[in-house]
Amino acid sequence: MSKYLNNTPSKLSAEKLASHTPSAPAPSHLPDSMISSVSLLPEDKRLILFTRHSLRERSDGNGFASYQLPLTPKGRVLAKSWGRWLAGHLPYSLDVDSISSPIGRCIDTAQLMQAGAGLQRDITHQSLLVEPGSLVTEPEIANPVFKEIGVLNFINRFLQGNLEGTKNAYQGGLDILSLFYQYQPQQGHLMLAVSHDTLLSAFLAVMFDVVEIDWNDWPKMMEGVFLWFDDKPFEQASAYFVWRGQVYVRPIHTLLEDYRAAGFHPNTLLLPPEVKWI
Protein backbone atom coordinates (compact mmCIF):
# COMPACT_ATOMS: atom_id res chain seq x y z
CA MET A 1 0.00 0.00 0.00
CA SER A 2 3.02 2.31 0.19
CA LYS A 3 2.30 3.91 -3.18
CA TYR A 4 -0.89 5.37 -1.67
CA LEU A 5 0.81 7.04 1.30
CA ASN A 6 0.78 10.53 -0.21
CA ASN A 7 -2.84 10.34 -1.35
CA THR A 8 -6.02 10.68 0.71
CA PRO A 9 -6.07 10.14 3.64
CA SER A 10 -3.26 12.60 4.32
CA LYS A 11 -0.48 12.17 6.87
CA LEU A 12 -0.50 14.23 10.04
CA SER A 13 2.12 16.90 10.40
CA ALA A 14 5.09 15.93 12.53
CA GLU A 15 4.43 18.83 14.92
CA LYS A 16 1.27 17.09 16.14
CA LEU A 17 3.04 13.87 17.07
CA ALA A 18 4.33 13.03 20.52
CA SER A 19 8.06 12.38 20.64
CA HIS A 20 8.49 9.22 22.66
CA THR A 21 10.92 6.72 21.24
CA PRO A 22 11.28 3.85 23.71
CA SER A 23 14.83 2.55 23.99
CA ALA A 24 14.04 -0.91 25.36
CA PRO A 25 14.40 -3.77 22.86
CA ALA A 26 11.24 -5.05 21.23
CA PRO A 27 9.93 -8.51 22.17
CA SER A 28 11.32 -11.34 20.05
CA HIS A 29 9.28 -12.11 16.90
CA LEU A 30 7.35 -8.82 17.09
CA PRO A 31 6.98 -7.27 13.60
CA ASP A 32 9.41 -4.35 13.21
CA SER A 33 6.60 -2.02 12.18
CA MET A 34 5.08 -2.00 15.65
CA ILE A 35 7.95 -0.16 17.35
CA SER A 36 8.20 2.37 14.52
CA SER A 37 4.47 2.97 14.93
CA VAL A 38 4.73 3.34 18.71
CA SER A 39 7.17 6.22 18.28
CA LEU A 40 4.48 8.16 16.37
CA LEU A 41 1.64 7.89 18.86
CA PRO A 42 0.11 11.06 20.28
CA GLU A 43 -0.47 11.39 23.99
CA ASP A 44 -3.70 11.38 25.99
CA LYS A 45 -6.07 9.95 23.35
CA ARG A 46 -8.68 7.20 23.54
CA LEU A 47 -6.36 4.72 21.86
CA ILE A 48 -7.27 1.39 20.27
CA LEU A 49 -4.84 -1.28 19.09
CA PHE A 50 -6.57 -3.29 16.36
CA THR A 51 -4.25 -6.25 16.03
CA ARG A 52 -3.94 -9.62 14.44
CA HIS A 53 -3.52 -12.42 16.95
CA SER A 54 -0.09 -13.71 17.93
CA LEU A 55 1.86 -16.54 16.26
CA ARG A 56 -0.33 -19.59 15.52
CA GLU A 57 0.12 -23.03 14.02
CA ARG A 58 0.55 -23.10 10.22
CA SER A 59 -2.41 -22.91 7.83
CA ASP A 60 -2.81 -24.90 4.65
CA GLY A 61 -1.09 -23.90 1.40
CA ASN A 62 -4.06 -21.82 0.25
CA GLY A 63 -4.06 -19.54 3.26
CA PHE A 64 -6.97 -21.31 4.95
CA ALA A 65 -6.51 -21.35 8.71
CA SER A 66 -8.98 -23.42 10.69
CA TYR A 67 -10.47 -21.63 13.66
CA GLN A 68 -9.20 -24.54 15.77
CA LEU A 69 -5.54 -23.64 15.18
CA PRO A 70 -4.01 -22.50 18.51
CA LEU A 71 -1.19 -20.12 19.32
CA THR A 72 2.26 -21.68 19.29
CA PRO A 73 4.40 -21.60 22.45
CA LYS A 74 6.40 -18.74 20.90
CA GLY A 75 3.11 -16.99 20.13
CA ARG A 76 2.04 -17.18 23.75
CA VAL A 77 5.36 -15.76 24.91
CA LEU A 78 5.18 -12.98 22.31
CA ALA A 79 1.67 -11.89 23.30
CA LYS A 80 2.58 -11.73 26.98
CA SER A 81 5.87 -9.92 26.41
CA TRP A 82 4.21 -7.42 24.02
CA GLY A 83 1.59 -6.58 26.62
CA ARG A 84 4.34 -6.12 29.22
CA TRP A 85 6.33 -3.91 26.83
CA LEU A 86 3.35 -1.68 26.01
CA ALA A 87 2.44 -1.27 29.67
CA GLY A 88 6.00 -0.33 30.53
CA HIS A 89 6.83 2.01 27.65
CA LEU A 90 3.68 3.85 26.60
CA PRO A 91 2.10 6.84 28.37
CA TYR A 92 -1.16 4.85 28.30
CA SER A 93 -2.90 2.56 30.76
CA LEU A 94 -4.01 -0.86 29.48
CA ASP A 95 -6.31 -1.22 32.49
CA VAL A 96 -9.47 -1.44 30.37
CA ASP A 97 -11.65 -4.27 29.04
CA SER A 98 -10.69 -5.74 25.67
CA ILE A 99 -12.74 -6.86 22.67
CA SER A 100 -11.87 -9.88 20.59
CA SER A 101 -12.92 -12.33 17.95
CA PRO A 102 -14.51 -15.28 19.77
CA ILE A 103 -11.91 -17.63 18.26
CA GLY A 104 -9.56 -19.18 20.82
CA ARG A 105 -6.25 -17.84 19.50
CA CYS A 106 -7.60 -14.28 19.55
CA ILE A 107 -9.01 -14.57 23.05
CA ASP A 108 -5.74 -16.12 24.22
CA THR A 109 -3.80 -13.24 22.65
CA ALA A 110 -5.89 -10.67 24.51
CA GLN A 111 -5.63 -12.58 27.82
CA LEU A 112 -1.87 -13.00 27.51
CA MET A 113 -1.33 -9.34 26.61
CA GLN A 114 -3.39 -8.35 29.64
CA ALA A 115 -1.42 -10.76 31.82
CA GLY A 116 1.85 -9.32 30.54
CA ALA A 117 0.59 -5.89 31.58
CA GLY A 118 -0.25 -7.29 35.03
CA LEU A 119 -4.00 -7.16 34.40
CA GLN A 120 -7.01 -9.43 34.22
CA ARG A 121 -9.87 -7.54 32.55
CA ASP A 122 -13.01 -8.72 30.79
CA ILE A 123 -12.76 -9.68 27.12
CA THR A 124 -15.96 -9.13 25.14
CA HIS A 125 -16.45 -11.47 22.18
CA GLN A 126 -17.37 -9.44 19.10
CA SER A 127 -18.95 -11.04 16.02
CA LEU A 128 -17.66 -8.16 13.85
CA LEU A 129 -14.10 -9.28 14.59
CA VAL A 130 -14.57 -12.73 13.01
CA GLU A 131 -16.19 -14.23 9.93
CA PRO A 132 -19.00 -14.36 9.17
CA GLY A 133 -19.45 -10.84 10.52
CA SER A 134 -17.44 -7.96 9.17
CA LEU A 135 -17.08 -9.12 5.56
CA VAL A 136 -19.11 -12.27 5.00
CA THR A 137 -22.90 -12.37 5.31
CA GLU A 138 -23.64 -15.73 3.67
CA PRO A 139 -20.89 -18.19 4.53
CA GLU A 140 -22.53 -21.02 2.61
CA ILE A 141 -21.86 -18.98 -0.57
CA ALA A 142 -18.57 -17.28 0.33
CA ASN A 143 -16.70 -20.11 2.07
CA PRO A 144 -16.37 -22.43 -0.94
CA VAL A 145 -15.02 -19.51 -2.99
CA PHE A 146 -12.51 -18.72 -0.23
CA LYS A 147 -11.19 -22.28 -0.27
CA GLU A 148 -11.04 -22.33 -4.06
CA ILE A 149 -9.26 -19.04 -4.82
CA GLY A 150 -7.23 -18.45 -1.64
CA VAL A 151 -7.25 -15.71 0.92
CA LEU A 152 -5.56 -12.90 -1.05
CA ASN A 153 -7.76 -13.29 -4.13
CA PHE A 154 -10.77 -13.50 -1.84
CA ILE A 155 -9.99 -10.17 -0.19
CA ASN A 156 -9.32 -8.47 -3.53
CA ARG A 157 -12.60 -9.68 -4.98
CA PHE A 158 -14.32 -8.44 -1.82
CA LEU A 159 -12.71 -5.01 -2.22
CA GLN A 160 -13.77 -4.88 -5.88
CA GLY A 161 -17.39 -5.76 -5.07
CA ASN A 162 -17.13 -8.97 -7.07
CA LEU A 163 -17.92 -11.54 -4.42
CA GLU A 164 -21.34 -12.97 -3.58
CA GLY A 165 -22.27 -13.54 0.03
CA THR A 166 -20.36 -10.53 1.38
CA LYS A 167 -21.02 -6.95 2.39
CA ASN A 168 -20.07 -3.91 0.39
CA ALA A 169 -16.45 -3.10 1.31
CA TYR A 170 -17.31 0.37 2.62
CA GLN A 171 -20.01 -1.12 4.82
CA GLY A 172 -17.50 -3.58 6.28
CA GLY A 173 -15.06 -0.77 7.06
CA LEU A 174 -17.72 1.49 8.53
CA ASP A 175 -19.10 -1.31 10.69
CA ILE A 176 -15.64 -1.87 12.20
CA LEU A 177 -15.16 1.88 12.76
CA SER A 178 -18.59 2.06 14.40
CA LEU A 179 -17.66 -0.77 16.74
CA PHE A 180 -14.42 0.94 17.73
CA TYR A 181 -16.10 4.31 18.16
CA GLN A 182 -18.64 2.77 20.52
CA TYR A 183 -15.98 0.94 22.54
CA GLN A 184 -13.47 3.77 22.88
CA PRO A 185 -11.74 3.66 26.26
CA GLN A 186 -11.33 6.60 28.58
CA GLN A 187 -8.76 9.21 27.68
CA GLY A 188 -5.20 8.09 28.31
CA HIS A 189 -6.11 4.40 28.00
CA LEU A 190 -5.31 1.78 25.35
CA MET A 191 -7.93 -0.84 24.44
CA LEU A 192 -7.05 -4.09 22.68
CA ALA A 193 -9.16 -5.32 19.76
CA VAL A 194 -7.88 -8.72 18.59
CA SER A 195 -8.92 -10.17 15.26
CA HIS A 196 -7.68 -11.94 12.11
CA ASP A 197 -5.54 -11.10 9.09
CA THR A 198 -8.47 -11.05 6.63
CA LEU A 199 -10.41 -8.45 8.59
CA LEU A 200 -7.39 -6.28 9.30
CA SER A 201 -6.22 -6.33 5.68
CA ALA A 202 -9.68 -5.51 4.32
CA PHE A 203 -10.20 -2.75 6.88
CA LEU A 204 -6.90 -1.07 6.00
CA ALA A 205 -7.62 -1.31 2.27
CA VAL A 206 -10.94 0.46 2.82
CA MET A 207 -9.25 3.14 4.91
CA PHE A 208 -6.68 3.67 2.14
CA ASP A 209 -9.44 3.48 -0.49
CA VAL A 210 -7.69 0.83 -2.58
CA VAL A 211 -9.32 -2.10 -4.38
CA GLU A 212 -6.33 -4.40 -4.64
CA ILE A 213 -3.57 -5.42 -2.25
CA ASP A 214 -0.66 -7.86 -2.41
CA TRP A 215 1.24 -9.98 0.08
CA ASN A 216 3.47 -7.03 1.04
CA ASP A 217 0.36 -5.36 2.45
CA TRP A 218 -0.71 -8.41 4.43
CA PRO A 219 -0.56 -8.00 8.24
CA LYS A 220 1.84 -10.30 10.02
CA MET A 221 0.89 -12.15 13.18
CA MET A 222 0.90 -9.74 16.14
CA GLU A 223 0.98 -6.77 13.76
CA GLY A 224 -1.66 -4.13 14.26
CA VAL A 225 -2.87 -0.61 13.63
CA PHE A 226 -3.19 2.04 16.36
CA LEU A 227 -6.36 4.09 15.98
CA TRP A 228 -8.21 6.95 17.65
CA PHE A 229 -11.01 9.42 16.90
CA ASP A 230 -11.47 13.10 17.54
CA ASP A 231 -14.20 13.93 20.06
CA LYS A 232 -17.08 14.55 17.64
CA PRO A 233 -20.27 12.69 16.72
CA PHE A 234 -19.43 9.64 14.61
CA GLU A 235 -20.50 10.98 11.23
CA GLN A 236 -18.55 14.21 11.81
CA ALA A 237 -15.47 12.58 13.30
CA SER A 238 -12.17 11.65 11.70
CA ALA A 239 -10.38 8.37 12.31
CA TYR A 240 -6.64 8.71 12.85
CA PHE A 241 -4.49 5.63 12.50
CA VAL A 242 -0.85 4.59 12.57
CA TRP A 243 0.20 1.76 10.29
CA ARG A 244 3.76 0.66 9.62
CA GLY A 245 5.41 3.86 10.74
CA GLN A 246 3.02 6.32 9.03
CA VAL A 247 0.16 8.37 10.48
CA TYR A 248 -3.04 8.98 8.52
CA VAL A 249 -6.40 10.62 8.97
CA ARG A 250 -9.60 9.58 7.23
CA PRO A 251 -12.76 11.69 7.75
CA ILE A 252 -15.65 9.32 8.30
CA HIS A 253 -17.96 11.42 6.13
CA THR A 254 -15.81 10.51 3.10
CA LEU A 255 -16.42 6.80 3.75
CA LEU A 256 -20.15 7.46 4.07
CA GLU A 257 -20.12 9.40 0.80
CA ASP A 258 -18.30 6.55 -0.95
CA TYR A 259 -20.84 4.10 0.44
CA ARG A 260 -23.76 6.17 -0.85
CA ALA A 261 -22.04 6.66 -4.20
CA ALA A 262 -21.86 2.88 -4.55
CA GLY A 263 -25.66 2.84 -4.44
CA PHE A 264 -26.25 1.81 -0.84
CA HIS A 265 -28.48 3.38 1.80
CA PRO A 266 -26.92 4.32 5.16
CA ASN A 267 -29.83 2.74 7.04
CA THR A 268 -28.12 -0.64 6.53
CA LEU A 269 -25.04 0.49 8.46
CA LEU A 270 -24.40 -0.37 12.09
CA LEU A 271 -23.92 3.25 13.11
CA PRO A 272 -23.11 3.57 16.82
CA PRO A 273 -25.36 5.23 19.36
CA GLU A 274 -24.33 8.56 20.77
CA VAL A 275 -21.27 8.05 22.97
CA LYS A 276 -21.04 9.93 26.28
CA TRP A 277 -17.75 9.63 28.13
CA ILE A 278 -17.27 10.05 31.84
C-alpha positions in Angstrom: 0.0 0.0 0.0 3.0 2.3 0.2 2.3 3.9 -3.2 -0.9 5.4 -1.7 0.8 7.0 1.3 0.8 10.5 -0.2 -2.8 10.3 -1.4 -6.0 10.7 0.7 -6.1 10.1 3.6 -3.3 12.6 4.3 -0.5 12.2 6.9 -0.5 14.2 10.0 2.1 16.9 10.4 5.1 15.9 12.5 4.4 18.8 14.9 1.3 17.1 16.1 3.0 13.9 17.1 4.3 13.0 20.5 8.1 12.4 20.6 8.5 9.2 22.7 10.9 6.7 21.2 11.3 3.8 23.7 14.8 2.6 24.0 14.0 -0.9 25.4 14.4 -3.8 22.9 11.2 -5.1 21.2 9.9 -8.5 22.2 11.3 -11.3 20.0 9.3 -12.1 16.9 7.3 -8.8 17.1 7.0 -7.3 13.6 9.4 -4.4 13.2 6.6 -2.0 12.2 5.1 -2.0 15.6 7.9 -0.2 17.3 8.2 2.4 14.5 4.5 3.0 14.9 4.7 3.3 18.7 7.2 6.2 18.3 4.5 8.2 16.4 1.6 7.9 18.9 0.1 11.1 20.3 -0.5 11.4 24.0 -3.7 11.4 26.0 -6.1 9.9 23.4 -8.7 7.2 23.5 -6.4 4.7 21.9 -7.3 1.4 20.3 -4.8 -1.3 19.1 -6.6 -3.3 16.4 -4.3 -6.2 16.0 -3.9 -9.6 14.4 -3.5 -12.4 17.0 -0.1 -13.7 17.9 1.9 -16.5 16.3 -0.3 -19.6 15.5 0.1 -23.0 14.0 0.5 -23.1 10.2 -2.4 -22.9 7.8 -2.8 -24.9 4.6 -1.1 -23.9 1.4 -4.1 -21.8 0.2 -4.1 -19.5 3.3 -7.0 -21.3 4.9 -6.5 -21.3 8.7 -9.0 -23.4 10.7 -10.5 -21.6 13.7 -9.2 -24.5 15.8 -5.5 -23.6 15.2 -4.0 -22.5 18.5 -1.2 -20.1 19.3 2.3 -21.7 19.3 4.4 -21.6 22.5 6.4 -18.7 20.9 3.1 -17.0 20.1 2.0 -17.2 23.7 5.4 -15.8 24.9 5.2 -13.0 22.3 1.7 -11.9 23.3 2.6 -11.7 27.0 5.9 -9.9 26.4 4.2 -7.4 24.0 1.6 -6.6 26.6 4.3 -6.1 29.2 6.3 -3.9 26.8 3.4 -1.7 26.0 2.4 -1.3 29.7 6.0 -0.3 30.5 6.8 2.0 27.7 3.7 3.8 26.6 2.1 6.8 28.4 -1.2 4.9 28.3 -2.9 2.6 30.8 -4.0 -0.9 29.5 -6.3 -1.2 32.5 -9.5 -1.4 30.4 -11.7 -4.3 29.0 -10.7 -5.7 25.7 -12.7 -6.9 22.7 -11.9 -9.9 20.6 -12.9 -12.3 17.9 -14.5 -15.3 19.8 -11.9 -17.6 18.3 -9.6 -19.2 20.8 -6.2 -17.8 19.5 -7.6 -14.3 19.5 -9.0 -14.6 23.1 -5.7 -16.1 24.2 -3.8 -13.2 22.7 -5.9 -10.7 24.5 -5.6 -12.6 27.8 -1.9 -13.0 27.5 -1.3 -9.3 26.6 -3.4 -8.3 29.6 -1.4 -10.8 31.8 1.9 -9.3 30.5 0.6 -5.9 31.6 -0.2 -7.3 35.0 -4.0 -7.2 34.4 -7.0 -9.4 34.2 -9.9 -7.5 32.6 -13.0 -8.7 30.8 -12.8 -9.7 27.1 -16.0 -9.1 25.1 -16.5 -11.5 22.2 -17.4 -9.4 19.1 -18.9 -11.0 16.0 -17.7 -8.2 13.9 -14.1 -9.3 14.6 -14.6 -12.7 13.0 -16.2 -14.2 9.9 -19.0 -14.4 9.2 -19.4 -10.8 10.5 -17.4 -8.0 9.2 -17.1 -9.1 5.6 -19.1 -12.3 5.0 -22.9 -12.4 5.3 -23.6 -15.7 3.7 -20.9 -18.2 4.5 -22.5 -21.0 2.6 -21.9 -19.0 -0.6 -18.6 -17.3 0.3 -16.7 -20.1 2.1 -16.4 -22.4 -0.9 -15.0 -19.5 -3.0 -12.5 -18.7 -0.2 -11.2 -22.3 -0.3 -11.0 -22.3 -4.1 -9.3 -19.0 -4.8 -7.2 -18.4 -1.6 -7.3 -15.7 0.9 -5.6 -12.9 -1.0 -7.8 -13.3 -4.1 -10.8 -13.5 -1.8 -10.0 -10.2 -0.2 -9.3 -8.5 -3.5 -12.6 -9.7 -5.0 -14.3 -8.4 -1.8 -12.7 -5.0 -2.2 -13.8 -4.9 -5.9 -17.4 -5.8 -5.1 -17.1 -9.0 -7.1 -17.9 -11.5 -4.4 -21.3 -13.0 -3.6 -22.3 -13.5 0.0 -20.4 -10.5 1.4 -21.0 -7.0 2.4 -20.1 -3.9 0.4 -16.5 -3.1 1.3 -17.3 0.4 2.6 -20.0 -1.1 4.8 -17.5 -3.6 6.3 -15.1 -0.8 7.1 -17.7 1.5 8.5 -19.1 -1.3 10.7 -15.6 -1.9 12.2 -15.2 1.9 12.8 -18.6 2.1 14.4 -17.7 -0.8 16.7 -14.4 0.9 17.7 -16.1 4.3 18.2 -18.6 2.8 20.5 -16.0 0.9 22.5 -13.5 3.8 22.9 -11.7 3.7 26.3 -11.3 6.6 28.6 -8.8 9.2 27.7 -5.2 8.1 28.3 -6.1 4.4 28.0 -5.3 1.8 25.3 -7.9 -0.8 24.4 -7.1 -4.1 22.7 -9.2 -5.3 19.8 -7.9 -8.7 18.6 -8.9 -10.2 15.3 -7.7 -11.9 12.1 -5.5 -11.1 9.1 -8.5 -11.0 6.6 -10.4 -8.4 8.6 -7.4 -6.3 9.3 -6.2 -6.3 5.7 -9.7 -5.5 4.3 -10.2 -2.7 6.9 -6.9 -1.1 6.0 -7.6 -1.3 2.3 -10.9 0.5 2.8 -9.3 3.1 4.9 -6.7 3.7 2.1 -9.4 3.5 -0.5 -7.7 0.8 -2.6 -9.3 -2.1 -4.4 -6.3 -4.4 -4.6 -3.6 -5.4 -2.2 -0.7 -7.9 -2.4 1.2 -10.0 0.1 3.5 -7.0 1.0 0.4 -5.4 2.5 -0.7 -8.4 4.4 -0.6 -8.0 8.2 1.8 -10.3 10.0 0.9 -12.1 13.2 0.9 -9.7 16.1 1.0 -6.8 13.8 -1.7 -4.1 14.3 -2.9 -0.6 13.6 -3.2 2.0 16.4 -6.4 4.1 16.0 -8.2 6.9 17.7 -11.0 9.4 16.9 -11.5 13.1 17.5 -14.2 13.9 20.1 -17.1 14.5 17.6 -20.3 12.7 16.7 -19.4 9.6 14.6 -20.5 11.0 11.2 -18.5 14.2 11.8 -15.5 12.6 13.3 -12.2 11.7 11.7 -10.4 8.4 12.3 -6.6 8.7 12.9 -4.5 5.6 12.5 -0.8 4.6 12.6 0.2 1.8 10.3 3.8 0.7 9.6 5.4 3.9 10.7 3.0 6.3 9.0 0.2 8.4 10.5 -3.0 9.0 8.5 -6.4 10.6 9.0 -9.6 9.6 7.2 -12.8 11.7 7.7 -15.6 9.3 8.3 -18.0 11.4 6.1 -15.8 10.5 3.1 -16.4 6.8 3.7 -20.2 7.5 4.1 -20.1 9.4 0.8 -18.3 6.5 -0.9 -20.8 4.1 0.4 -23.8 6.2 -0.9 -22.0 6.7 -4.2 -21.9 2.9 -4.6 -25.7 2.8 -4.4 -26.3 1.8 -0.8 -28.5 3.4 1.8 -26.9 4.3 5.2 -29.8 2.7 7.0 -28.1 -0.6 6.5 -25.0 0.5 8.5 -24.4 -0.4 12.1 -23.9 3.3 13.1 -23.1 3.6 16.8 -25.4 5.2 19.4 -24.3 8.6 20.8 -21.3 8.1 23.0 -21.0 9.9 26.3 -17.7 9.6 28.1 -17.3 10.0 31.8 
